[in-house]
């Protein structure tokens, strides 16, 4: 493997046009530099520098290697800076954006806990369902819930946790309607659904991985999950919802989970971060904190069987 110090010496010699000026800058004897470059050439099996008494020049292969060497040293600097920043105490302002439901039901307890652990950090949160231009609007971090894979972009993507959806209905609705033991029986029930383009259907995944697609004719559709939850809680029908937003209703008994072992969607929550040279220590610490805490929060918040 290449000796990074020899690569560094080679770049300094090339940048300063000779061993003497490079040695003066580095505080290293000319003979030492010459020996280290010879060691590098022997390792690579090529001549990098033409040595004459009158002039200094790089060979053609030396000029090509110089481009790789500069890139290698820059990468090493970025890696070193990233590690040094991990040692720095997180401080400063983090601008974060997240959908309203995630902010209300997941981040509301997690962010205060992070702030208590990091007294020099401030968080400015924008809870909105608008698709925010993270880079253009100057955000440090965005949290996204998604059922499909996020598109590739100029953003760093880090998965945080899964967020499965389940079927829910009120006890009163279940008492007044036919029993539900299999997904196919949903066609006989009133359904409530998130508003989507295309045909209305639920694709349920069973405990053994089997998939069942059920066409539905929703009596009520909305792009707001809270509205769907309230409709289900007031006996209007069966709704597919993320488990984490139904925790209080499950505990209070105003909603029940249907078809235990079946999920209505395998959704996920991810962090999106703009590409930057050296991630701010506060942002890195927050993302690491979310990755550690959200699986625990979501496990507690997932629906329990009734």
Secondary structure, 3 states (H helix, E strand, C coil): CCCHHHHHHHHHHHHHCCHHHHHHHHCCCHHHHHHHHHHHHHHHCCCCEEECCCCEEECHHHHHHHHHHHHHHHHHHHHHHHHHHHHCCCCEEEEEEECHHHHHHHHHHHHHHHHHHCCCEEEEEEECCCCCCCCCCCCCEEEEEECCCCCCCCEEEEEEEECCEEEEECHHHHHHCCCCCCHHHHHHCCEEEECCCCCCEEEEECCCCCEEEEECCCCEEECCHHHHHHHHHCCCCEEEEEHHHHHHHHHHCCCEEECCCCECECCEEEEEEECCCCCCHHHHHHHHHHHHHHHHHHHHHCCCCC
